[in-house]
């Protein structure tokens, strides 16, 4: 309970900052300048080089609510799956937008986490982790600590399993297993067929953490996961046996707020390397074989990384988009025109890099130099979830529940 209350308090301070005390007469400083510095950057004018064209649009339930849910769509074969925060899961033909099926889970009571949700007691959303996919199934996680599996073909419930804590990231599959991470520092492997627990490892959670966890990554018989302690671990998928662990950042500072170094960004596994970034810490490239670091760069982010053109793409805590040379750790380019606009994790494809923002725009950049190529308004309530990409099409889920298929064409 102490950790959950502290977490809620940390979130309030992170989003509010010193503006809470700006009304006090003895708080000095250039208030106008401070306010301007905190405002989202205004959209700049430039000559568009591409068009963002919408192929289809559909509505998914009641949307994502007010709890900063990030629910990336999932793709299996010719279907795209999306969920809202209130128990609706839907499957669409990803080429036409035709709805194939939908299911509605009954509302949950809220349990311990619901009772301690001081951030928004009026929002009854309970789906917090999703949508995961693999092995012919799709998965959603809940605030009450359940992982639920559905058959991708018709939406029938295959199984549900209670886990140790709230699930706030998508589950992934590999070797006939489902790997799921919970907000209290557990990484678990479940049987894909039945949901039975095969193994579990725990990582100590600091007093204060960001609300979120990295999504585990399965690759080549190994599961990679990031934790709120600032660590990235590699374990054998078969039995959870540790392969290596590495601290991306060490906690520093006097206060617990200063010492937050969460690795909420999903580790990026590419070739012989694993890349990971922490909040208030570093971006590091480590050897996949043994976890030894090859380079590091001071950088703070809680969003997922992506790669392309020999770059690692990072959206930092101020919403600057940065391209880092994956071999030398040198900065290739930086785009700050979208600063403080509440960007999503970047998606690299073809020659482009795509992000969305809290005003509901999608922005397309060039991977080569970061210049802005085009934009389009998608959702009046914003788009915070990372987009999915397949076969030349981006799939974006807006906060209102608007699911759209988008294609980039050259002007």
C-alpha positions in Angstrom: 0.0 0.0 0.0 2.8 2.4 0.9 4.5 1.9 -2.6 1.1 2.3 -4.4 0.4 5.6 -2.6 3.9 6.8 -3.2 3.5 5.9 -6.9 0.4 8.0 -7.1 2.0 10.9 -5.5 5.0 10.7 -7.8 2.8 10.7 -10.8 1.0 13.8 -9.6 4.3 15.6 -9.1 5.7 14.5 -12.4 2.7 15.9 -14.3 2.2 19.0 -12.2 5.7 20.0 -11.2 6.3 23.3 -9.4 3.2 24.9 -11.0 1.4 23.6 -7.9 3.0 26.4 -5.9 3.0 29.2 -8.5 0.2 31.1 -6.7 2.3 31.6 -3.6 3.5 35.2 -3.3 7.0 34.3 -2.2 7.6 32.0 -5.2 9.6 34.2 -7.5 11.0 33.8 -11.0 9.9 34.7 -14.4 6.4 33.1 -14.3 5.6 34.0 -17.9 8.8 32.5 -19.2 8.4 29.4 -17.1 4.9 29.0 -18.5 6.0 29.4 -22.0 8.8 26.9 -21.5 6.3 24.3 -20.4 3.8 24.8 -23.2 3.8 22.3 -26.1 5.7 23.6 -29.2 3.4 25.2 -31.8 3.1 23.3 -35.0 5.6 24.8 -37.5 5.1 25.6 -41.1 7.0 23.6 -43.7 6.6 22.3 -47.2 4.9 18.9 -47.0 6.6 16.2 -49.1 4.2 13.3 -48.4 0.5 12.7 -47.8 -0.9 10.7 -44.9 -3.9 9.0 -46.5 -6.6 7.1 -44.5 -7.6 3.8 -45.9 -10.3 3.1 -43.3 -11.5 4.0 -39.9 -13.4 2.1 -37.1 -14.4 2.7 -33.5 -13.2 0.5 -30.7 -15.4 0.7 -27.5 -15.2 3.7 -25.3 -11.6 4.6 -25.8 -8.7 4.6 -23.4 -10.1 6.7 -20.6 -8.1 9.0 -18.3 -5.4 6.7 -16.8 -2.6 7.1 -19.4 -3.2 3.7 -20.9 -1.1 2.9 -24.0 -2.8 0.1 -25.9 -0.9 -0.6 -29.2 -2.9 -2.5 -31.8 -1.7 -6.1 -32.6 -1.4 -7.8 -36.0 -1.8 -11.5 -36.8 -1.9 -12.4 -40.5 -4.8 -10.5 -42.1 -6.3 -9.2 -38.9 -5.6 -6.2 -36.6 -6.7 -6.3 -33.0 -7.5 -3.4 -30.7 -8.9 -3.0 -27.2 -10.4 -0.1 -25.1 -9.8 0.4 -21.4 -13.3 -1.0 -20.4 -13.1 -4.6 -21.6 -13.9 -4.4 -25.3 -11.6 -6.4 -27.6 -12.2 -6.2 -31.4 -10.8 -7.8 -34.5 -10.8 -6.2 -37.9 -9.8 -7.2 -41.4 -6.6 -5.1 -41.6 -7.0 -4.4 -45.3 -10.7 -3.3 -45.4 -11.5 -2.4 -41.8 -14.4 -4.9 -41.7 -15.1 -6.0 -38.1 -14.7 -9.8 -37.8 -15.6 -10.2 -34.1 -15.8 -8.4 -30.8 -16.0 -9.4 -27.2 -17.0 -7.5 -24.0 -15.6 -8.4 -20.6 -17.8 -7.6 -17.6 -16.5 -4.7 -15.5 -14.2 -5.6 -12.7 -14.6 -4.6 -9.1 -11.3 -2.7 -9.0 -9.7 -4.7 -6.2 -6.7 -3.2 -4.3 -5.4 -1.1 -7.2 -8.8 0.3 -8.0 -9.3 1.3 -4.3 -5.9 3.1 -4.3 -6.4 4.9 -7.7 -6.3 8.4 -6.3 -5.5 9.8 -9.7 -9.0 9.3 -11.1 -11.7 7.6 -9.1 -14.3 8.4 -11.8 -12.7 6.3 -14.5 -13.8 2.6 -14.3 -11.4 1.3 -16.9 -9.7 -2.0 -16.0 -7.9 -3.2 -19.1 -4.4 -1.9 -18.7 -2.1 -4.3 -20.6 -2.6 -5.0 -24.3 -2.9 -6.1 -26.9 -0.4 -9.0 -27.0 -0.5 -11.6 -29.7 1.1 -14.9 -30.8 0.5 -18.5 -31.2 -3.0 -17.9 -32.7 -4.1 -16.0 -29.6 -4.4 -12.4 -28.4 -3.9 -11.3 -24.8 -5.1 -8.5 -22.6 -4.1 -7.7 -19.0 -6.1 -6.1 -16.3 -5.6 -3.9 -13.2 -6.8 -6.8 -11.1 -3.8 -8.9 -12.1 -5.3 -11.2 -14.7 -4.0 -12.1 -18.1 -6.8 -13.3 -20.5 -6.2 -15.2 -23.7 -8.6 -15.2 -26.6 -8.6 -17.2 -29.8 -7.6 -15.0 -32.7 -10.0 -16.7 -35.1 -13.3 -16.0 -33.3 -12.6 -14.2 -30.0 -13.6 -17.1 -27.8 -11.9 -17.0 -24.4 -9.1 -19.7 -24.2 -8.0 -19.2 -20.6 -7.4 -16.6 -17.9 -4.6 -16.7 -15.3 -4.1 -14.6 -12.1 -0.6 -13.1 -11.9 1.2 -11.3 -9.1 0.2 -7.7 -10.0 -1.3 -5.3 -12.4 -0.4 -6.0 -16.1 0.4 -2.7 -17.9 2.3 -3.9 -20.9 1.5 -6.4 -23.7 2.3 -10.1 -23.3 4.6 -11.8 -25.9 5.0 -15.4 -26.9 7.8 -17.8 -27.8 8.6 -21.6 -27.4 5.0 -22.4 -26.6 5.0 -19.9 -23.7 3.5 -16.5 -22.9 5.8 -14.0 -21.2 4.1 -11.3 -19.1 5.5 -8.6 -16.8 3.7 -7.0 -13.9 4.0 -3.6 -12.3 5.4 -5.1 -9.0 8.5 -6.4 -10.7 7.6 -9.9 -11.7 8.4 -11.6 -15.0 6.4 -14.8 -15.6 6.2 -17.5 -18.2 2.8 -19.2 -18.8 1.9 -22.2 -20.9 0.5 -20.9 -24.2 -2.1 -23.7 -24.3 -3.4 -23.6 -20.8 -2.1 -20.4 -19.0 -0.4 -22.5 -16.3 2.6 -20.8 -14.7 5.9 -22.4 -15.7 8.4 -20.1 -14.0 8.6 -16.6 -12.4 11.4 -14.2 -11.4 11.1 -11.1 -9.2 13.0 -7.9 -9.4 13.0 -5.5 -6.4 10.8 -2.4 -7.1 11.9 1.0 -5.7 9.6 3.0 -3.4 8.8 5.4 -6.3 8.4 4.3 -9.9 6.8 5.5 -13.1 3.5 3.9 -13.9 4.4 1.4 -16.5 6.7 -1.5 -17.4 8.7 -2.4 -20.4 7.3 -5.1 -22.7 9.4 -8.3 -22.5 11.2 -9.3 -25.7 11.6 -13.0 -26.8 14.4 -13.7 -29.3 16.4 -16.9 -29.9 15.5 -18.8 -26.7 16.1 -15.8 -24.4 13.7 -13.3 -22.8 14.9 -9.7 -22.3 13.2 -7.4 -19.8 13.7 -4.0 -18.3 12.7 -3.1 -14.7 12.0 -0.1 -12.5 15.3 -0.7 -10.7 17.2 0.5 -13.8 18.2 -3.1 -14.7 17.8 -5.0 -18.0 18.0 -8.8 -17.6 18.3 -11.7 -20.0 16.9 -15.1 -18.9 16.5 -18.5 -20.6 13.0 -18.8 -22.0 12.8 -22.5 -21.1 13.2 -22.2 -17.3 13.9 -18.5 -16.3 17.5 -19.2 -15.6 19.5 -15.9 -15.6 21.9 -15.3 -18.5 23.0 -11.8 -17.5 21.8 -8.6 -15.9 22.9 -5.1 -16.5 22.2 -1.8 -14.8 21.4 0.8 -17.4 21.5 3.6 -14.8 22.4 3.9 -11.1 20.0 5.8 -8.8 21.4 9.1 -7.9 20.2 12.1 -5.8 18.8 12.8 -2.4 15.1 12.3 -3.0 13.3 9.2 -4.2 12.0 11.3 -7.1 15.6 12.1 -8.2 16.5 8.4 -7.9 13.9 7.1 -10.3 15.7 5.2 -13.1 12.9 3.0 -14.5 13.6 1.1 -17.7 10.0 1.4 -19.0 11.2 1.4 -22.6 11.1 -2.0 -24.2 14.6 -3.4 -24.9 15.6 -3.2 -28.5 17.2 -6.5 -29.7 19.1 -6.1 -32.9 21.8 -8.4 -34.3 24.5 -9.0 -31.6 23.3 -6.0 -29.6 20.6 -5.0 -27.0 19.8 -1.3 -26.6 18.0 0.0 -23.6 17.2 3.4 -22.2 16.2 4.5 -18.7 14.3 7.5 -17.3 16.8 10.0 -15.8 19.6 7.8 -16.9 21.4 6.5 -20.0 20.9 5.0 -23.4 23.2 2.0 -23.5 24.3 -0.6 -26.1 25.3 -3.9 -24.6 26.5 -7.1 -26.0 23.7 -9.6 -26.4 26.0 -12.5 -25.6 27.0 -11.5 -22.1 25.4 -8.1 -21.3 28.7 -6.2 -21.3 28.3 -2.5 -22.3 29.9 -1.2 -25.5 28.8 2.4 -25.2 26.5 4.7 -23.3 25.0 8.1 -23.7 23.3 10.2 -21.0 19.7 10.3 -22.0 16.3 10.1 -20.3 13.2 8.4 -21.9 10.4 6.1 -20.9 9.2 5.4 -24.5 10.2 2.5 -26.7 13.1 2.7 -29.1 13.2 1.9 -32.8 15.9 1.5 -35.4 16.7 2.1 -39.1 19.4 3.6 -41.3 22.0 2.5 -38.8 20.3 4.7 -36.2 18.7 4.1 -32.8 15.7 6.4 -32.5 14.8 7.9 -29.1 12.0 10.2 -28.0 13.5 11.9 -24.8 11.6 13.2 -21.8 11.2 16.6 -23.5 9.8 15.1 -26.7 12.9 15.8 -28.8 13.4 13.0 -31.4 17.0 11.9 -31.5 18.8 9.6 -34.0 21.9 7.9 -32.4 24.5 6.1 -34.5 24.1 2.5 -33.3 27.9 1.8 -33.5 29.5 5.0 -32.3 26.8 6.5 -30.0 27.2 9.8 -31.9 24.1 11.9 -32.4 23.2 11.9 -36.1 20.4 14.4 -35.9 17.9 15.9 -33.4 14.4 17.2 -34.2 13.0 19.5 -31.4 10.1 21.1 -33.4 7.6 18.8 -31.5 9.0 19.4 -28.0 6.5 18.9 -25.1 3.7 17.7 -27.4 3.3 14.4 -25.6 4.8 12.2 -28.3 4.3 8.4 -28.7 7.1 5.9 -29.2 8.5 6.2 -32.7 7.9 3.7 -35.5 10.5 3.4 -38.2 9.5 2.0 -41.7 10.7 2.4 -45.2 12.4 5.8 -45.3 10.2 7.3 -42.6 9.8 7.7 -38.9 6.3 8.2 -37.5 5.1 9.6 -34.1 1.8 10.8 -32.8 1.1 13.5 -30.2 -1.4 14.4 -27.4 -3.3 16.8 -29.7 -4.0 13.8 -32.0 -1.6 14.5 -34.9 0.5 12.0 -36.7 3.9 13.4 -37.7 6.1 11.8 -40.4 9.9 12.5 -40.4 12.7 11.5 -42.7 15.0 8.8 -41.2 17.9 10.3 -43.0 18.0 13.7 -41.4 14.9 14.1 -39.2 13.2 16.8 -41.3 9.4 17.0 -41.1 7.7 15.6 -44.1 4.0 15.7 -43.3 1.3 15.4 -40.7 -2.4 14.8 -40.3 -5.0 15.1 -37.4 -6.3 11.7 -36.4 -8.1 12.1 -33.0 -9.4 15.1 -31.1 -8.5 13.4 -27.8 -5.0 12.6 -28.7 -3.0 9.5 -29.7 -0.6 8.2 -27.0 -0.3 4.5 -28.0 2.5 3.4 -30.3 1.3 2.6 -33.8 1.6 -0.8 -35.4 3.0 -1.3 -38.9 2.7 -4.0 -41.5 2.9 -4.1 -45.3 3.1 -0.4 -45.9 0.2 0.4 -43.5 0.3 2.1 -40.1 -2.4 1.3 -37.6 -3.1 4.0 -35.0 -5.5 3.8 -32.0 -6.6 7.2 -30.7 -7.5 7.9 -27.1 -11.2 8.2 -28.1 -11.1 4.6 -29.5 -10.7 5.6 -33.1 -8.7 2.9 -35.0 -7.3 4.0 -38.4 -5.3 2.4 -41.2 -2.9 5.0 -42.8 -0.8 4.9 -45.8 2.1 7.3 -46.8 2.2 8.5 -50.4 4.6 10.9 -52.0 3.2 14.3 -53.2 
